[in-house]
Amino acid sequence: MRTIIEPFRIKAIEPIRMTSRDEREKLIQEADYNVFLLAARDVLIDLLTDSGTGAMSAAQWAGIMRGDESYAGSDSYYRFERAVKDIFGFGHVIPTHQGRAAERILFSTICSPGQTVPSNSHFDTTRANIAYVGAQPIDLPCAESKILADSHPFKGDMNLQGLEQLIDELGSDKVPLVMLTVTNNSGGGQPVSMANIRATSGICHRHGLPLYIDACRFAENAYFIQQREAGFADVALIDIARKMFSYADGCTMSAKKDGMANIGGFLASNDEERAREERNLLILTEGFPTYGGLAGRDLEAIAIGLYEALEHDYQHYRIISTEYLGHHIAAAGVPIVQPPGGHAIYIDAAGFCPHLQALEYPGISLTVELYREAGIRAVEIGSVMFGSGAGGEEQPAANELVRLAIPRRVYTQSHIDYVVEAIIQVFARRHSLKGYRITEQPPLLRHFSARFEPLQERAC
Ligand SMILES: Cc1ncc(COP(=O)(O)O)c(C=O)c1O
């Protein structure tokens, strides 16, 4: 069969509240043109993030019922630990309430002020947590990733030459660890090849540096390796995942992505001494080491979800349905990051609105317009999220993207057809899109709460 179907049936539904254009116009104004400030009930199709927004399986809900809520040493913790060790292969598993808590604990114990942490691309919370401890996050994406329309199969790869050069220039004592984000969310949801993971690991270990993988979308990355990298076509996703992590010394994980859970995360490594220090910090800020800020039921959902993410039929449907959205809007001329990513499609907002300068925030303009048009919530990944902002002189980000992230197992093909139609309609009147300016912003992670107003004088 050529038609690829959702490999599940729907057992419980959640109504979507329909809104009119006039209502949405008023709501987006009240939210000061920041879609993060909209109430979810006012959104028709929510593509803000794939993080914690997925639908759980019947098996996960059954796991929730059996959650052991003992404070210390619960069965749920041991099931969670067994699953993480089985897939990721690390000896020390520290549960956290989400990915950024794992990041904060890792960077607080491993980094010193003045040090530098390279990555293929840091995610925003990773970047902020590194900066928060006085270290400097540096992105070293491969050259192919800089050409948005390039269809290279592994645009998430680390720039290996750049990494080697940076370590040589700074000296390895100034680099406490190297991070590798799989898939590379900020770089367009693009995968990292096994060859690149192996080579990055080789460079790190030659310099005596630990390699940590930001593992949020490890199962999607494993699927891309299976489909695109020679030698893996017949290898099961779980074995590909095990091989990926065999090259690393540790990982941070947001289980809200490929943990298929609504909350949770972990920090894992083989470093016993560091794990002891991390657990001390965990007790101070998250909770006892066998629950780490999570309920026993959450640990159960993650233990089951990690395996579900590695099911071939699920990943096949997941990646093909994301591509479906990408291919349909690209066919209508909408510029997107090619090839389509695993968890999201990234529209090139600068190409979509060539009449707007980077610091007129074309990504904000496009997210506002998608909401007005059809109640769709997407997110700007551009100069608001990654430009240098509050306080100093404003610098634009490398790209102005709008991400349409697809929640796992939530929307059907007709929902996606609706999204395609809306994007094409906005594209047809793209020259009318206005620029925006920031009227209020916090010092860190400003995209979550910044407020905007349209630039009247530059309407085109
Ligand atoms: C690549 C990456 N790393 C880290 C995080 C942070 O995870 P959390 O939102 O669970 O704190 C995210 C979240 O979106 C992410 O995409």
PDBQT file of the ligand as one rigid body, heavy atoms in Angstrom, charges set to zero:
ROOT
HETATM    1  C1  LIG A 501      17.205  19.795  21.848  1.00  0.00    +0.000 C 
HETATM    2  C2  LIG A 501      16.565  20.148  23.161  1.00  0.00    +0.000 A 
HETATM    3  N1  LIG A 501      17.305  20.133  24.275  1.00  0.00    +0.000 NA
HETATM    4  C3  LIG A 501      16.777  20.416  25.477  1.00  0.00    +0.000 A 
HETATM    5  C4  LIG A 501      15.451  20.753  25.619  1.00  0.00    +0.000 A 
HETATM    6  C5  LIG A 501      14.903  21.104  26.991  1.00  0.00    +0.000 C 
HETATM    7  O1  LIG A 501      14.016  20.155  27.441  1.00  0.00    +0.000 OA
HETATM    8  P1  LIG A 501      12.818  20.555  28.470  1.00  0.00    +0.000 P 
HETATM    9  O2  LIG A 501      11.865  21.390  27.718  1.00  0.00    +0.000 OA
HETATM   10  O3  LIG A 501      12.267  19.236  28.882  1.00  0.00    +0.000 OA
HETATM   11  O4  LIG A 501      13.449  21.271  29.604  1.00  0.00    +0.000 OA
HETATM   12  C6  LIG A 501      14.639  20.802  24.483  1.00  0.00    +0.000 A 
HETATM   13  C7  LIG A 501      13.218  21.183  24.612  1.00  0.00    +0.000 C 
HETATM   14  O5  LIG A 501      12.534  21.500  23.692  1.00  0.00    +0.000 OA
HETATM   15  C8  LIG A 501      15.213  20.479  23.213  1.00  0.00    +0.000 A 
HETATM   16  O6  LIG A 501      14.487  20.491  22.090  1.00  0.00    +0.000 OA
ENDROOT
TORSDOF 0
